[in-house]
């Protein structure tokens, strides 16, 4: 996982400003921070070039993981779909 280029995301002035926030302002700040982090994560995942569940299943079926093939790989995929860990699109 790559961290941002800048050493500190929040400088001293910004920190002092945040300390003075009321509940609403802090919630807005945290929500914006969350959305930015989420979007950064989506961009990072998109850059992986299609490495999804099908890539994993194909690797398992090819025997790359000793002891896991065919039926076991299929069970893993079905389990992940059932639990909502992945979507059908992947």
TORLO-378031 format. One line per field, with one value per residue: residue number from 1; residue in one letter; x, y, z of N, C-alpha, C in turn. Coordinates in nm, 3 decimals, padded with zeros to 5 digits. Layout:
# TORLO-378031
seq NUM	...
type A	...
neast X	...
nnorth Y	...
nup Z	...
caeast X	...
canorth Y	...
caup Z	...
ceast X	...
cnorth Y	...
cup Z	...
//
This chain:
# TORLO-378031
seq 1	2	3	4	5	6	7	8	9	10	11	12	13	14	15	16	17	18	19	20	21	22	23	24	25	26	27	28	29	30	31	32	33	34	35	36	37	38	39	40	41	42	43	44	45	46	47	48	49	50	51	52	53	54	55	56	57	58	59	60	61	62	63	64	65	66	67	68	69	70	71	72	73	74	75	76	77	78	79	80	81	82	83	84	85	86	87	88	89	90
type X	X	X	X	X	X	X	X	X	X	X	X	X	X	X	X	X	X	X	X	X	X	X	X	X	X	X	X	X	X	X	X	X	X	X	X	X	X	X	X	X	X	X	X	X	X	X	X	X	X	X	X	X	X	X	X	X	X	X	X	X	X	X	X	X	X	X	X	X	X	X	X	X	X	X	X	X	X	X	X	X	X	X	X	X	X	X	X	X	X
neast 00.084	00.065	00.162	00.055	00.227	00.316	00.472	00.334	-00.010	-00.169	-00.092	00.052	-00.104	-00.348	-00.417	-00.462	-00.685	-00.870	-00.899	-01.064	-01.312	-01.668	-01.914	-02.061	-01.897	-01.667	-01.770	-01.837	-01.580	-01.456	-01.621	-01.566	-01.295	-01.309	-01.447	-01.259	-01.048	-01.175	-01.223	-00.956	-00.880	-01.044	-00.936	-00.681	-00.740	-00.845	-00.620	-00.490	-00.542	-00.755	-00.738	-00.920	-01.177	-01.208	-00.952	-00.823	-00.961	-00.892	-00.616	-00.613	-00.738	-00.544	-00.355	-00.172	-00.182	-00.104	-00.296	-00.544	-00.788	-01.013	-01.310	-01.285	-01.193	-01.414	-01.604	-01.499	-01.537	-01.821	-01.890	-01.785	-01.945	-02.198	-02.176	-02.151	-01.905	-01.787	-01.889	-02.100	-01.997	-01.724
nnorth -00.117	00.213	00.514	00.856	01.116	01.339	01.403	01.459	01.452	01.630	01.945	02.154	02.391	02.317	02.111	02.249	02.395	02.189	02.091	02.280	02.232	02.184	01.927	01.882	01.998	01.840	01.591	01.636	01.685	01.435	01.270	01.367	01.303	01.024	00.964	01.054	00.877	00.637	00.673	00.690	00.428	00.289	00.379	00.273	-00.001	-00.025	00.013	-00.225	-00.391	-00.580	-00.789	-01.001	-01.198	-01.406	-01.433	-01.525	-01.770	-01.905	-01.926	-02.092	-02.321	-02.397	-02.512	-02.365	-02.316	-02.538	-02.823	-02.710	-02.715	-02.740	-02.838	-02.731	-02.473	-02.374	-02.387	-02.194	-01.963	-01.963	-01.939	-01.684	-01.526	-01.580	-01.473	-01.211	-01.100	-01.063	-00.947	-01.047	-00.932	-00.934
nup 00.000	-00.093	00.052	00.077	-00.110	00.036	00.350	00.591	00.624	00.755	00.853	01.114	01.143	01.025	01.199	01.439	01.361	01.318	01.577	01.689	01.585	01.590	01.661	01.422	01.221	01.250	01.182	00.913	00.810	00.858	00.705	00.446	00.434	00.452	00.211	00.025	00.079	00.015	-00.260	-00.345	-00.291	-00.471	-00.714	-00.693	-00.693	-00.948	-01.099	-01.075	-01.280	-01.351	-01.169	-01.012	-00.858	-01.042	-01.149	-00.922	-00.880	-01.117	-01.078	-00.852	-00.956	-01.139	-00.986	-00.843	-00.574	-00.343	-00.288	-00.327	-00.557	-00.840	-00.719	-00.461	-00.512	-00.649	-00.443	-00.273	-00.426	-00.449	-00.179	-00.120	-00.288	-00.181	00.078	00.020	-00.019	-00.258	-00.583	-00.856	-01.079	-01.064
caeast 00.000	00.145	00.113	00.059	00.360	00.355	00.506	00.222	-00.135	-00.223	00.014	00.021	-00.214	-00.471	-00.446	-00.522	-00.818	-00.956	-00.925	-01.169	-01.437	-01.778	-01.948	-02.103	-01.780	-01.580	-01.836	-01.820	-01.439	-01.431	-01.693	-01.488	-01.172	-01.349	-01.478	-01.134	-00.976	-01.249	-01.194	-00.817	-00.880	-01.102	-00.838	-00.574	-00.791	-00.860	-00.486	-00.438	-00.557	-00.846	-00.713	-01.040	-01.205	-01.185	-00.808	-00.793	-01.014	-00.809	-00.488	-00.637	-00.765	-00.422	-00.270	-00.071	-00.189	-00.102	-00.410	-00.669	-00.820	-01.150	-01.428	-01.255	-01.189	-01.553	-01.668	-01.450	-01.607	-01.962	-01.896	-01.762	-02.063	-02.308	-02.154	-02.146	-01.768	-01.759	-02.010	-02.097	-01.923	-01.580
canorth 00.000	00.333	00.630	00.981	01.168	01.430	01.334	01.476	01.491	01.744	02.026	02.207	02.487	02.241	02.039	02.345	02.426	02.072	02.083	02.374	02.194	02.129	01.791	01.884	02.024	01.723	01.487	01.672	01.663	01.291	01.216	01.403	01.223	00.886	00.957	01.067	00.750	00.536	00.696	00.650	00.282	00.244	00.405	00.176	-00.131	-00.021	00.006	-00.362	-00.454	-00.692	-00.898	-01.019	-01.334	-01.504	-01.454	-01.610	-01.905	-01.966	-01.962	-02.208	-02.436	-02.438	-02.582	-02.276	-02.330	-02.682	-02.880	-02.642	-02.724	-02.767	-02.824	-02.641	-02.338	-02.338	-02.363	-02.064	-01.861	-01.963	-01.886	-01.540	-01.467	-01.594	-01.382	-01.074	-01.053	-01.025	-00.936	-01.129	-00.857	-00.956
caup 00.000	-00.106	00.125	00.001	-00.134	00.142	00.474	00.684	00.558	00.829	00.913	01.247	01.132	00.999	01.322	01.534	01.309	01.341	01.721	01.724	01.521	01.668	01.616	01.282	01.138	01.254	01.105	00.772	00.778	00.854	00.590	00.327	00.440	00.419	00.068	-00.048	00.096	-00.061	-00.402	-00.366	-00.293	-00.598	-00.819	-00.676	-00.736	-01.093	-01.156	-01.064	-01.410	-01.362	-01.075	-00.933	-00.810	-01.149	-01.153	-00.807	-00.906	-01.221	-01.016	-00.766	-01.043	-01.209	-00.891	-00.786	-00.429	-00.319	-00.217	-00.361	-00.700	-00.882	-00.633	-00.350	-00.568	-00.676	-00.313	-00.224	-00.505	-00.409	-00.043	-00.126	-00.348	-00.086	00.192	-00.029	-00.017	-00.395	-00.662	-00.977	-01.180	-01.051
ceast 00.089	00.081	00.123	00.202	00.407	00.378	00.389	00.099	-00.194	-00.107	-00.035	-00.098	-00.348	-00.514	-00.514	-00.665	-00.915	-00.992	-01.041	-01.305	-01.542	-01.814	-01.983	-01.983	-01.687	-01.639	-01.821	-01.677	-01.409	-01.500	-01.615	-01.359	-01.200	-01.373	-01.351	-01.054	-01.043	-01.219	-01.050	-00.805	-00.938	-01.005	-00.726	-00.617	-00.805	-00.725	-00.427	-00.459	-00.638	-00.817	-00.833	-01.056	-01.179	-01.037	-00.766	-00.839	-00.930	-00.674	-00.503	-00.659	-00.639	-00.324	-00.162	-00.069	-00.206	-00.223	-00.544	-00.686	-00.970	-01.261	-01.404	-01.252	-01.330	-01.628	-01.626	-01.523	-01.752	-01.980	-01.882	-01.883	-02.180	-02.297	-02.145	-02.006	-01.721	-01.893	-01.994	-02.014	-01.776	-01.536
cnorth 00.123	00.448	00.753	01.032	01.260	01.353	01.340	01.523	01.615	01.819	02.084	02.304	02.415	02.166	02.130	02.380	02.312	02.060	02.173	02.338	02.152	01.993	01.787	01.903	01.903	01.609	01.512	01.646	01.514	01.224	01.244	01.321	01.078	00.871	00.968	00.936	00.639	00.549	00.660	00.498	00.227	00.265	00.303	00.038	-00.136	-00.035	-00.135	-00.440	-00.581	-00.810	-00.909	-01.164	-01.438	-01.534	-01.547	-01.753	-01.976	-02.009	-02.084	-02.334	-02.487	-02.507	-02.496	-02.282	-02.479	-02.726	-02.815	-02.645	-02.735	-02.735	-02.727	-02.497	-02.288	-02.308	-02.228	-01.952	-01.850	-01.904	-01.734	-01.468	-01.466	-01.494	-01.235	-01.015	-01.008	-01.010	-01.023	-01.064	-00.889	-01.081
cup 00.000	-00.030	00.037	-00.008	-00.021	00.271	00.574	00.608	00.625	00.891	01.046	01.242	01.112	01.125	01.424	01.492	01.338	01.488	01.764	01.665	01.622	01.607	01.467	01.188	01.134	01.172	00.955	00.726	00.764	00.737	00.460	00.320	00.402	00.269	-00.016	-00.039	00.015	-00.210	-00.435	-00.374	-00.422	-00.713	-00.813	-00.724	-00.888	-01.163	-01.152	-01.193	-01.411	-01.272	-00.982	-00.892	-00.917	-01.164	-01.040	-00.833	-01.011	-01.165	-00.926	-00.850	-01.113	-01.115	-00.830	-00.633	-00.399	-00.236	-00.248	-00.512	-00.717	-00.786	-00.519	-00.397	-00.596	-00.547	-00.256	-00.295	-00.462	-00.270	-00.043	-00.187	-00.249	00.029	00.150	-00.027	-00.155	-00.467	-00.786	-01.085	-01.178	-01.120
//
